């Protein structure tokens, strides 16, 4: 008997909370834009995260074509994957105007950049899921892109200068677009 409906429901609930959290953060940034200056770096990461959330939701809907029954460990791995997206969304943008009194740049440098570690965790878990659950070859183009996409946010997190993490952000954008196109083509 297929347990896919249960798996899809739980993943969609967590993913829905993740999208909600990110959108509420974006609204917070908009609401306080007159007193706290927005910052393009955090907003670019937010847009890329949103595309990843939508891409993952699309993949969840296509999951039943690949596999109908999941073990509890496989289910937990998929839940951890989805939770890492939620944590990324929760950390990336402020949820309260009090969190951003000094501007989005300061918020990102102090707290929001930790979302990049969670994003790398998501991508690392995604690589594990693709290889172990779906027998995807890690030496394919998507595997190379995933490795680059795992390392770059860690580099941006560790970068202390604005120029360094902003540069990594700009490098990440086209790689994210290419990865999305490859994923949607499959």
C-alpha positions as CSV (number, residue, x, y, z in Angstrom):
1,X,0.0,0.0,0.0
2,X,1.3,3.5,-0.9
3,X,2.1,5.9,1.9
4,X,2.9,8.7,-0.6
5,X,-0.2,10.8,0.4
6,X,1.0,11.0,4.0
7,X,4.5,11.8,3.0
8,X,3.3,14.5,0.5
9,X,0.9,16.0,3.1
10,X,3.6,16.4,5.8
11,X,6.2,17.8,3.4
12,X,3.7,20.2,2.0
13,X,2.6,21.4,5.4
14,X,6.2,22.2,6.4
15,X,7.0,23.7,3.0
16,X,3.8,25.9,3.3
17,X,5.1,27.2,6.6
18,X,8.5,27.8,5.0
19,X,7.0,29.8,2.2
20,X,4.8,31.7,4.6
21,X,7.7,32.6,6.8
22,X,9.7,33.9,3.9
23,X,6.9,36.0,2.6
24,X,6.2,37.4,6.0
25,X,9.8,38.4,6.2
26,X,9.6,40.1,2.9
27,X,6.5,42.0,4.1
28,X,8.3,43.0,7.2
29,X,11.2,44.5,5.1
30,X,8.6,46.3,3.0
31,X,6.7,47.7,5.9
32,X,9.7,49.2,7.7
33,X,11.5,50.4,4.5
34,X,11.2,54.0,5.6
35,X,13.0,53.6,8.9
36,X,15.3,50.6,8.1
37,X,17.1,50.5,4.8
38,X,16.6,47.4,2.7
39,X,19.6,45.5,1.4
40,X,19.9,43.8,-2.0
41,X,22.0,40.9,-0.8
42,X,19.5,39.5,1.6
43,X,16.7,40.1,-0.8
44,X,18.5,38.3,-3.6
45,X,19.0,35.3,-1.3
46,X,15.3,35.5,-0.4
47,X,14.3,35.4,-4.1
48,X,16.6,32.4,-4.7
49,X,15.2,30.6,-1.6
50,X,11.7,31.2,-2.9
51,X,12.6,29.6,-6.2
52,X,14.1,26.7,-4.4
53,X,10.9,26.3,-2.3
54,X,8.7,26.3,-5.4
55,X,11.1,23.9,-7.2
56,X,11.0,21.5,-4.2
57,X,7.2,21.7,-4.0
58,X,7.1,20.8,-7.7
59,X,9.4,17.9,-7.0
60,X,7.2,16.7,-4.1
61,X,4.2,16.6,-6.5
62,X,6.2,14.6,-9.0
63,X,7.6,12.2,-6.3
64,X,4.8,9.7,-6.7
65,X,5.9,8.9,-10.2
66,X,9.3,7.8,-8.9
67,X,8.3,6.1,-5.7
68,X,5.0,5.2,-4.0
69,X,6.1,3.8,-0.7
70,X,8.7,5.2,1.7
71,X,10.3,3.7,4.8
72,X,10.2,5.7,8.0
73,X,13.9,6.5,7.7
74,X,13.3,7.8,4.1
75,X,10.4,9.8,5.4
76,X,12.5,11.3,8.2
77,X,15.2,12.2,5.6
78,X,12.6,14.0,3.5
79,X,11.2,15.8,6.6
80,X,14.8,16.9,7.5
81,X,15.2,18.2,4.0
82,X,12.0,20.2,4.2
83,X,12.8,21.5,7.7
84,X,16.1,22.8,6.5
85,X,14.2,25.0,4.0
86,X,12.0,26.2,6.8
87,X,15.0,27.1,9.0
88,X,16.6,28.9,6.1
89,X,13.4,31.0,5.6
90,X,13.1,31.7,9.3
91,X,16.6,33.0,9.6
92,X,17.0,34.9,6.3
93,X,14.7,37.9,6.8
94,X,13.5,39.5,10.0
95,X,10.1,38.6,11.3
96,X,9.6,41.6,13.5
97,X,10.4,45.3,12.8
98,X,12.4,45.3,16.1
99,X,14.8,42.8,14.6
100,X,15.7,45.2,11.8
101,X,16.1,48.6,13.5
102,X,19.6,49.1,12.1
103,X,18.7,48.1,8.5
104,X,18.6,44.8,6.6
105,X,22.3,44.8,5.9
106,X,23.1,44.8,9.7
107,X,20.4,42.2,10.3
108,X,21.8,39.9,7.5
109,X,25.4,40.3,8.8
110,X,24.5,39.6,12.4
111,X,21.7,36.9,12.1
112,X,20.5,36.4,8.5
113,X,23.7,35.0,7.2
114,X,23.1,31.9,9.3
115,X,20.4,31.0,6.9
116,X,23.1,30.3,4.4
117,X,24.4,27.4,6.5
118,X,20.9,26.0,6.6
119,X,20.6,26.5,2.8
120,X,23.8,24.5,2.4
121,X,22.4,21.8,4.7
122,X,19.3,21.6,2.5
123,X,21.4,21.2,-0.7
124,X,23.6,18.6,1.0
125,X,20.6,16.6,2.2
126,X,19.0,17.0,-1.3
127,X,22.2,15.5,-2.8
128,X,21.9,12.6,-0.4
129,X,18.2,12.1,-1.1
130,X,18.8,12.1,-4.9
131,X,21.6,9.6,-4.7
132,X,20.2,7.2,-2.1
133,X,16.5,7.3,-2.6
134,X,16.4,7.9,-6.4
135,X,19.7,6.4,-7.5
136,X,20.7,9.6,-9.4
137,X,24.3,9.7,-10.5
138,X,26.3,12.3,-8.5
139,X,28.8,12.6,-11.3
140,X,26.1,14.1,-13.6
141,X,26.0,17.9,-14.3
142,X,23.4,18.4,-11.5
143,X,25.8,16.8,-9.0
144,X,28.6,19.2,-9.9
145,X,26.2,22.2,-9.7
146,X,24.9,21.0,-6.3
147,X,28.5,20.8,-4.9
148,X,29.1,24.3,-6.1
149,X,25.8,25.4,-4.7
150,X,26.6,23.8,-1.3
151,X,30.0,25.4,-1.0
152,X,29.2,29.0,-2.1
153,X,26.7,29.8,0.7
154,X,29.2,28.5,3.2
155,X,31.8,30.8,1.6
156,X,29.3,33.7,1.8
157,X,28.6,32.9,5.5
158,X,32.3,32.8,6.3
159,X,33.2,36.0,4.4
160,X,33.7,39.0,6.6
161,X,33.8,41.7,4.0
162,X,30.7,43.0,2.2
163,X,32.5,42.8,-1.1
164,X,33.2,39.1,-0.7
165,X,29.7,37.9,0.3
166,X,28.1,40.2,-2.2
167,X,30.3,38.8,-4.9
168,X,29.5,35.3,-3.9
169,X,25.8,36.2,-4.0
170,X,26.2,37.5,-7.6
171,X,28.0,34.4,-8.7
172,X,25.3,32.2,-7.1
173,X,22.4,33.7,-9.1
174,X,23.2,32.3,-12.5
175,X,24.2,29.0,-11.0
176,X,20.8,28.8,-9.3
177,X,19.0,29.7,-12.5
178,X,20.9,26.9,-14.4
179,X,20.2,24.4,-11.6
180,X,16.5,25.3,-11.7
181,X,16.3,24.8,-15.5
182,X,18.1,21.5,-15.3
183,X,15.9,20.3,-12.5
184,X,12.7,21.3,-14.3
185,X,13.8,19.7,-17.5
186,X,14.1,16.4,-15.8
